[in-house]
């Protein structure tokens, strides 16, 4: 987890969904669309966010993401590191 990941999760929680371009425009982290998409894919791989439409670019908060934001889940202890090959 990096600071951008937490900001992304918080943004999705407040808005209900996000796309990489929304993260780029709306967060104060100055993340490019590409960087936002990379982080969203990692968050998806770890089960913190999910895509409601297969292959789409819209992401929603998953149950694990909600648990993380509520302080019920320690990402470092409970989530597997994402597979770099899955990120391509």
DSSP file (Angstrom, degrees, kcal/mol; ACC not computed):
  #  RESIDUE AA STRUCTURE BP1 BP2  ACC     N-H-->O    O-->H-N    N-H-->O    O-->H-N    TCO  KAPPA ALPHA  PHI   PSI    X-CA   Y-CA   Z-CA
    1    1 A X              0   0    0      0, 0.0     2,-0.3     0, 0.0    75,-0.0   0.000 360.0 360.0 360.0 137.0    0.0    0.0    0.0
    2    2 A X    >>  -     0   0    0      1,-0.0     4,-1.6     0, 0.0     3,-0.7  -0.816 360.0 -95.8-123.5 168.5    1.2    3.5   -0.8
    3    3 A X  H 3> S+     0   0    0     -2,-0.3     4,-2.1     1,-0.3     5,-0.2   0.856 124.5  56.3 -54.5 -36.0   -0.4    6.9    0.0
    4    4 A X  H 3> S+     0   0    0      1,-0.2     4,-2.7     2,-0.2    -1,-0.3   0.890 102.4  56.1 -63.0 -38.4   -2.1    6.9   -3.4
    5    5 A X  H <> S+     0   0    0     -3,-0.7     4,-2.5     1,-0.2    -1,-0.2   0.930 108.3  46.7 -59.4 -46.0   -3.8    3.6   -2.7
    6    6 A X  H  X S+     0   0    0     -4,-1.6     4,-2.5     1,-0.2    -1,-0.2   0.907 112.4  50.0 -64.0 -41.1   -5.4    4.9    0.4
    7    7 A X  H  X S+     0   0    0     -4,-2.1     4,-2.5     2,-0.2    -1,-0.2   0.894 110.2  51.1 -64.2 -39.9   -6.5    8.1   -1.3
    8    8 A X  H  X S+     0   0    0     -4,-2.7     4,-2.7     2,-0.2     5,-0.2   0.943 111.1  47.6 -61.7 -48.3   -8.0    6.0   -4.2
    9    9 A X  H  X S+     0   0    0     -4,-2.5     4,-2.4     1,-0.2    -2,-0.2   0.908 112.8  48.9 -60.5 -42.2   -9.9    3.8   -1.7
   10   10 A X  H  X S+     0   0    0     -4,-2.5     4,-2.1     2,-0.2    -1,-0.2   0.897 111.2  50.1 -64.3 -40.3  -11.2    6.9    0.2
   11   11 A X  H  X S+     0   0    0     -4,-2.5     4,-2.4     2,-0.2     5,-0.3   0.937 111.7  47.3 -63.8 -46.7  -12.3    8.5   -3.1
   12   12 A X  H  X S+     0   0    0     -4,-2.7     4,-2.9     1,-0.2    49,-0.2   0.899 110.6  53.2 -63.5 -39.5  -14.1    5.4   -4.2
   13   13 A X  H  < S+     0   0    0     -4,-2.4    -1,-0.2    -5,-0.2    -2,-0.2   0.913 113.7  42.4 -61.1 -41.7  -15.8    5.1   -0.8
   14   14 A X  H  < S+     0   0    0     -4,-2.1    -2,-0.2     1,-0.2    -1,-0.2   0.842 126.2  31.5 -75.9 -32.2  -17.0    8.7   -1.0
   15   15 A X  H  < S-     0   0    0     -4,-2.4    -2,-0.2    -5,-0.2    -3,-0.2   0.659  98.7-125.8-100.9 -19.0  -18.2    8.6   -4.6
   16   16 A X  S  < S+     0   0    0     -4,-2.9    45,-0.3    -5,-0.3     2,-0.3   0.088  82.2  17.1  95.7 -24.5  -19.2    5.0   -5.0
   17   17 A X        -     0   0    0     -6,-0.2     2,-0.3    43,-0.1    43,-0.2  -0.970  63.5-164.1-166.0 168.0  -17.0    4.3   -8.0
   18   18 A X  B     -A   59   0A   0     41,-1.9    41,-2.9    -2,-0.3     2,-0.3  -0.989   9.4-152.6-158.2 158.2  -14.0    5.7   -9.9
   19   19 A X     >  -     0   0    0     -2,-0.3     4,-2.3    39,-0.2     5,-0.2  -0.851  40.5-104.3-122.1 163.9  -12.1    5.5  -13.2
   20   20 A X  H  > S+     0   0    0     37,-0.4     4,-2.4    -2,-0.3     5,-0.1   0.887 122.1  52.9 -56.6 -38.3   -8.4    6.2  -13.7
   21   21 A X  H  > S+     0   0    0      2,-0.2     4,-2.3     1,-0.2    -1,-0.2   0.874 107.9  50.3 -68.3 -35.2   -9.2    9.6  -15.2
   22   22 A X  H  > S+     0   0    0      2,-0.2     4,-3.4     1,-0.2     5,-0.3   0.923 110.4  49.7 -65.2 -43.6  -11.4   10.6  -12.2
   23   23 A X  H  X S+     0   0    0     -4,-2.3     4,-1.8     1,-0.2     8,-0.3   0.926 111.2  50.7 -59.4 -43.8   -8.6    9.6   -9.9
   24   24 A X  H  < S+     0   0    0     -4,-2.4    -2,-0.2    -5,-0.2    -1,-0.2   0.918 120.0  34.6 -58.8 -46.0   -6.2   11.7  -12.0
   25   25 A X  H  < S+     0   0    0     -4,-2.3    -2,-0.2    -5,-0.1    -1,-0.2   0.863 123.2  40.1 -79.5 -36.9   -8.5   14.7  -11.9
   26   26 A X  H  < S+     0   0    0     -4,-3.4     2,-0.2    -5,-0.2    -3,-0.2   0.689  96.3  76.9 -96.9 -20.2  -10.0   14.5   -8.5
   27   27 A X  S >< S-     0   0    0     -4,-1.8     3,-0.6    -5,-0.3     4,-0.1  -0.595  70.7-135.3 -92.6 156.8   -7.2   13.5   -6.1
   28   28 A X  T 3  S+     0   0    0     -2,-0.2    -1,-0.1     1,-0.2    -4,-0.1   0.236  86.3  92.5 -89.0  13.3   -4.5   15.8   -4.8
   29   29 A X  T 3  S-     0   0    0     -6,-0.2    -1,-0.2   -25,-0.1   -25,-0.1   0.518  87.6-132.0 -88.2  -5.1   -1.9   13.1   -5.4
   30   30 A X    <   +     0   0    0     -3,-0.6     2,-0.4     1,-0.2    -6,-0.1   0.883  45.4 165.4  55.8  42.2   -1.0   14.3   -8.9
   31   31 A X        -     0   0    0     -8,-0.3    -1,-0.2    -7,-0.1    -4,-0.1  -0.743  34.5-126.3 -90.0 134.2   -1.2   10.8  -10.3
   32   32 A X     >  -     0   0    0     -2,-0.4     4,-2.7     1,-0.1     5,-0.2  -0.274  28.1-106.5 -68.5 164.5   -1.3   10.4  -14.1
   33   33 A X  H  > S+     0   0    0      1,-0.2     4,-2.5     2,-0.2     5,-0.2   0.905 123.1  51.7 -58.7 -41.2   -4.2    8.3  -15.6
   34   34 A X  H  > S+     0   0    0      2,-0.2     4,-2.4     1,-0.2    -1,-0.2   0.930 110.7  46.4 -62.5 -46.0   -1.7    5.5  -16.3
   35   35 A X  H  > S+     0   0    0      1,-0.2     4,-2.4     2,-0.2    -2,-0.2   0.909 112.2  51.2 -63.9 -41.7   -0.4    5.5  -12.7
   36   36 A X  H  X S+     0   0    0     -4,-2.7     4,-2.5     1,-0.2    -1,-0.2   0.916 110.5  48.9 -61.4 -43.0   -3.9    5.6  -11.3
   37   37 A X  H  X S+     0   0    0     -4,-2.5     4,-2.4     2,-0.2    -2,-0.2   0.905 109.8  52.1 -64.1 -41.3   -4.9    2.6  -13.5
   38   38 A X  H  X S+     0   0    0     -4,-2.4     4,-1.9     1,-0.2    -2,-0.2   0.927 112.4  45.1 -59.2 -45.5   -1.7    0.7  -12.4
   39   39 A X  H  X S+     0   0    0     -4,-2.4     4,-2.8     1,-0.2    -2,-0.2   0.892 111.4  52.8 -67.8 -39.2   -2.7    1.2   -8.7
   40   40 A X  H  X S+     0   0    0     -4,-2.5     4,-2.3     1,-0.2    -1,-0.2   0.898 108.4  50.8 -61.8 -40.3   -6.3    0.3   -9.4
   41   41 A X  H  X S+     0   0    0     -4,-2.4     4,-2.6     2,-0.2    -1,-0.2   0.889 111.1  48.3 -65.0 -38.5   -5.2   -3.0  -11.0
   42   42 A X  H  X S+     0   0    0     -4,-1.9     4,-1.9     2,-0.2    -2,-0.2   0.928 111.6  49.3 -66.5 -44.3   -3.0   -3.7   -8.0
   43   43 A X  H  <>S+     0   0    0     -4,-2.8     5,-2.5     1,-0.2     6,-1.1   0.869 112.2  49.5 -61.9 -35.5   -5.9   -2.9   -5.6
   44   44 A X  H ><5S+     0   0    0     -4,-2.3     3,-1.4     4,-0.2    -2,-0.2   0.926 107.9  52.9 -67.2 -44.8   -8.1   -5.2   -7.7
   45   45 A X  H 3<5S+     0   0    0     -4,-2.6    -2,-0.2     1,-0.3    -1,-0.2   0.839 110.5  47.9 -59.9 -34.1   -5.5   -8.0   -7.6
   46   46 A X  T 3<5S-     0   0    0     -4,-1.9    -1,-0.3    -5,-0.1    -2,-0.2   0.469 118.0-112.5 -88.2  -1.9   -5.4   -7.8   -3.8
   47   47 A X  T < 5S+     0   0    0     -3,-1.4    17,-0.6    -4,-0.3    18,-0.5   0.607  86.0 115.3  86.1  12.0   -9.2   -7.8   -3.6
   48   48 A X  S   <S+     0   0    0     -5,-2.5    14,-2.4    16,-0.2    17,-0.4   0.795  82.1  21.5 -85.5 -29.3   -9.7   -4.2   -2.3
   49   49 A X  E     -B   61   0B   0     -6,-1.1     2,-0.3    12,-0.3    -2,-0.2  -0.891  69.9-161.5-130.0 164.4  -11.5   -3.0   -5.4
   50   50 A X  E     -B   60   0B   0     10,-2.6    10,-3.2    -2,-0.3     2,-0.6  -0.973  20.6-122.9-143.5 155.8  -13.5   -4.7   -8.1
   51   51 A X        -     0   0    0     -2,-0.3     8,-0.2     8,-0.2     4,-0.1  -0.903  12.3-157.7 -99.6 121.2  -14.7   -4.0  -11.6
   52   52 A X  S    S+     0   0    0     -2,-0.6     2,-0.5     6,-0.4    -1,-0.1   0.754  85.9  48.2 -69.7 -21.5  -18.5   -4.4  -11.9
   53   53 A X  S >  S-     0   0    0      5,-0.4     3,-2.6    -3,-0.1     5,-0.2  -0.976  98.4-114.1-122.6 118.7  -18.1   -4.9  -15.7
   54   54 A X  T 3  S+     0   0    0     -2,-0.5     3,-0.1     1,-0.3    -2,-0.1  -0.237 100.4   5.9 -53.6 127.6  -15.5   -7.4  -16.9
   55   55 A X  T 3  S+     0   0    0      1,-0.2    -1,-0.3    -4,-0.1     0, 0.0   0.413 103.2 128.4  79.5  -2.0  -12.8   -5.6  -18.8
   56   56 A X    <   -     0   0    0     -3,-2.6    -1,-0.2     2,-0.1    -5,-0.0  -0.142  64.1-129.8 -78.3 177.7  -14.2   -2.1  -17.9
   57   57 A X  S    S+     0   0    0     -3,-0.1   -37,-0.4     2,-0.0     2,-0.4   0.292  75.3 103.5-111.9   7.9  -12.4    0.8  -16.4
   58   58 A X        -     0   0    0     -5,-0.2    -5,-0.4   -39,-0.1     2,-0.4  -0.779  53.2-166.2 -91.0 134.0  -14.9    1.5  -13.6
   59   59 A X  B     -A   18   0A   0    -41,-2.9   -41,-1.9    -2,-0.4     2,-0.3  -0.948   6.4-169.7-123.4 142.4  -13.8    0.3  -10.2
   60   60 A X  E     -B   50   0B   0    -10,-3.2   -10,-2.6    -2,-0.4     2,-0.3  -0.858  35.8 -92.7-123.3 160.6  -15.9   -0.1   -7.0
   61   61 A X  E     -B   49   0B   0    -45,-0.3   -12,-0.3    -2,-0.3     2,-0.1  -0.580  41.2-147.9 -72.5 129.9  -14.9   -0.7   -3.4
   62   62 A X     >  -     0   0    0    -14,-2.4     4,-2.1    -2,-0.3     3,-0.2  -0.451  31.0 -97.7 -90.5 170.9  -14.9   -4.4   -2.6
   63   63 A X  H  > S+     0   0    0      1,-0.2     4,-2.4     2,-0.2     5,-0.2   0.886 125.6  52.0 -56.4 -41.7  -15.7   -5.9    0.8
   64   64 A X  H  > S+     0   0    0    -17,-0.6     4,-2.4     1,-0.2    -1,-0.2   0.869 107.5  53.2 -64.7 -35.9  -12.0   -6.2    1.7
   65   65 A X  H  > S+     0   0    0    -18,-0.5     4,-2.3   -17,-0.4    -1,-0.2   0.895 109.1  48.7 -64.9 -40.3  -11.5   -2.5    0.7
   66   66 A X  H  X S+     0   0    0     -4,-2.1     4,-1.8     2,-0.2    -2,-0.2   0.918 110.9  50.3 -64.8 -43.5  -14.3   -1.5    3.1
   67   67 A X  H  <>S+     0   0    0     -4,-2.4     5,-2.5     1,-0.2     6,-0.8   0.901 109.7  51.7 -61.0 -40.9  -12.8   -3.6    5.9
   68   68 A X  H ><5S+     0   0    0     -4,-2.4     3,-1.4     4,-0.2     5,-0.2   0.940 110.2  47.6 -60.9 -47.8   -9.4   -1.9    5.3
   69   69 A X  H 3<5S+     0   0    0     -4,-2.3    -1,-0.2     1,-0.3    -2,-0.2   0.803 109.4  54.1 -65.8 -29.0  -10.9    1.6    5.5
   70   70 A X  T 3<5S-     0   0    0     -4,-1.8    -1,-0.3    -5,-0.2    -2,-0.2   0.504 117.4-113.4 -81.5  -3.9  -12.8    0.7    8.6
   71   71 A X  T < 5S+     0   0    0     -3,-1.4    -3,-0.2    -4,-0.4    -2,-0.1   0.615  88.3 114.6  82.5  12.1   -9.5   -0.5   10.2
   72   72 A X      < +     0   0    0     -5,-2.5     2,-0.4    -6,-0.2    -4,-0.2   0.518  69.5  53.6 -90.8  -6.7  -10.6   -4.1   10.4
   73   73 A X        -     0   0    0     -6,-0.8     2,-0.8    -5,-0.2    -2,-0.2  -0.990  64.8-153.7-135.7 125.0   -8.0   -5.3    7.9
   74   74 A X    >>  -     0   0    0     -2,-0.4     4,-2.6     1,-0.2     3,-0.9  -0.869  11.9-158.7 -95.4 107.3   -4.2   -4.8    8.0
   75   75 A X  H 3> S+     0   0    0     -2,-0.8     4,-1.7     1,-0.3    -1,-0.2   0.854  88.3  56.4 -57.7 -38.2   -3.2   -5.0    4.4
   76   76 A X  H 34 S+     0   0    0      1,-0.2    -1,-0.3     2,-0.2     5,-0.1   0.828 118.2  32.7 -64.7 -31.4    0.4   -5.9    5.2
   77   77 A X  H <4 S+     0   0    0     -3,-0.9    -2,-0.2     1,-0.1    -1,-0.2   0.783 126.9  34.2 -94.9 -30.3   -0.6   -8.9    7.3
   78   78 A X  H  < S+     0   0    0     -4,-2.6     2,-0.4     2,-0.1    -3,-0.2   0.581 100.6  73.2-109.6 -11.8   -3.7  -10.2    5.5
   79   79 A X  S  < S-     0   0    0     -4,-1.7     2,-0.1    -5,-0.3   -33,-0.1  -0.878  73.2-125.6-111.8 137.9   -3.3   -9.5    1.8
   80   80 A X        -     0   0    0     -2,-0.4     2,-0.2   -34,-0.1     3,-0.1  -0.444  36.0-101.2 -71.8 149.0   -1.1  -11.4   -0.6
   81   81 A X        -     0   0    0     -2,-0.1    -1,-0.1     1,-0.1     3,-0.0  -0.504  48.8-103.7 -66.6 139.1    1.4   -9.4   -2.6
   82   82 A X        -     0   0    0     -2,-0.2     2,-0.6     1,-0.1    -1,-0.1  -0.300  30.6-109.0 -66.8 150.5    0.0   -9.0   -6.1
   83   83 A X    >>  -     0   0    0      1,-0.2     3,-1.3   -38,-0.1     4,-0.6  -0.702  21.0-148.3 -78.6 116.4    1.4  -11.1   -9.0
   84   84 A X  G >4 S+     0   0    0     -2,-0.6     3,-1.0     1,-0.3     4,-0.3   0.829  97.2  58.9 -57.8 -31.5    3.4   -8.7  -11.2
   85   85 A X  G >4 S+     0   0    0      1,-0.3     3,-0.9     2,-0.2    -1,-0.3   0.810  99.2  58.3 -66.8 -28.5    2.5  -10.8  -14.3
   86   86 A X  G <4 S+     0   0    0     -3,-1.3    -1,-0.3     1,-0.2    -2,-0.2   0.659  94.5  67.3 -73.4 -15.4   -1.2  -10.2  -13.6
   87   87 A X  G <<        0   0    0     -3,-1.0    -1,-0.2    -4,-0.6    -2,-0.2   0.608 360.0 360.0 -81.9 -12.3   -0.6   -6.5  -13.9
   88   88 A X    <         0   0    0     -3,-0.9    -1,-0.2    -4,-0.3    -2,-0.1   0.475 360.0 360.0 -78.7 360.0    0.2   -6.6  -17.6
